[in-house]
Amino acid sequence: MQTKNGSDDAMMAELNVTPLVDVMLVLLIIFIVTAPMIVPQSMKVNLPKTQAVSQQDNAKNAQLIVEANGQISLEGQQVSDRDLGQLLKDKSSTPQFQLQVSADKAVPYGRVAEIMAIAQANGVTKMSFVSVPASKK
């Protein structure tokens, strides 16, 4: 069989992308599995140490971080107190919604109480506080 230019020796140049797709899917899976493990270490929140408690529910959790200077972040985005109220009102419509509060141990209790009041005023009924296990001596 002859090609357009008349030579029988012309090679067909096709790139086999199947191995490339396989490698990319494996990398994607690795990033999906390791991403949740990387995020907590990147936060600059010094959590208080307490006795370990296991959580035994399947609630739809939202993470609220209170930094040492009192600024708050919901799901990784910094928000003001007013915006926090509206966001929590939207999220708390789900019956299994739970707010997980990670407050730096340097944050005054009054600031945490303000955030709890905002959450309760906007329909949050389940709230938990995140801490790190105390080292056994």
ChimeraX attribute file (.defattr): number of C-alpha atoms within 10 A of each C-alpha:
attribute: neighborCount
match mode: 1-to-1
recipient: residues
	/A:1	6
	/A:2	9
	/A:3	10
	/A:4	7
	/A:5	7
	/A:6	9
	/A:7	10
	/A:8	10
	/A:9	9
	/A:10	11
	/A:11	8
	/A:12	6
	/A:13	6
	/A:14	6
	/A:15	6
	/A:16	8
	/A:17	8
	/A:18	9
	/A:19	9
	/A:20	9
	/A:21	11
	/A:22	11
	/A:23	10
	/A:24	12
	/A:25	12
	/A:26	11
	/A:27	12
	/A:28	11
	/A:29	10
	/A:30	11
	/A:31	12
	/A:32	11
	/A:33	11
	/A:34	10
	/A:35	10
	/A:36	10
	/A:37	10
	/A:38	11
	/A:39	10
	/A:40	10
	/A:41	9
	/A:42	8
	/A:43	11
	/A:44	11
	/A:45	18
	/A:46	16
	/A:47	19
	/A:48	16
	/A:49	13
	/A:50	12
	/A:51	10
	/A:52	11
	/A:53	9
	/A:54	5
	/A:55	8
	/A:56	6
	/A:57	8
	/A:58	9
	/A:59	14
	/A:60	13
	/A:61	16
	/A:62	18
	/A:63	17
	/A:64	23
	/A:65	24
	/A:66	24
	/A:67	20
	/A:68	17
	/A:69	11
	/A:70	16
	/A:71	14
	/A:72	22
	/A:73	18
	/A:74	20
	/A:75	12
	/A:76	13
	/A:77	9
	/A:78	15
	/A:79	16
	/A:80	11
	/A:81	15
	/A:82	9
	/A:83	12
	/A:84	20
	/A:85	20
	/A:86	14
	/A:87	15
	/A:88	21
	/A:89	18
	/A:90	12
	/A:91	18
	/A:92	22
	/A:93	12
	/A:94	12
	/A:95	12
	/A:96	13
	/A:97	20
	/A:98	21
	/A:99	23
	/A:100	17
	/A:101	22
	/A:102	23
	/A:103	25
	/A:104	21
	/A:105	16
	/A:106	15
	/A:107	17
	/A:108	13
	/A:109	11
	/A:110	9
	/A:111	15
	/A:112	17
	/A:113	11
	/A:114	12
	/A:115	20
	/A:116	16
	/A:117	13
	/A:118	19
	/A:119	23
	/A:120	17
	/A:121	13
	/A:122	19
	/A:123	16
	/A:124	22
	/A:125	14
	/A:126	16
	/A:127	16
	/A:128	13
	/A:129	13
	/A:130	18
	/A:131	19
	/A:132	14
	/A:133	13
	/A:134	11
	/A:135	9
	/A:136	5
	/A:137	3
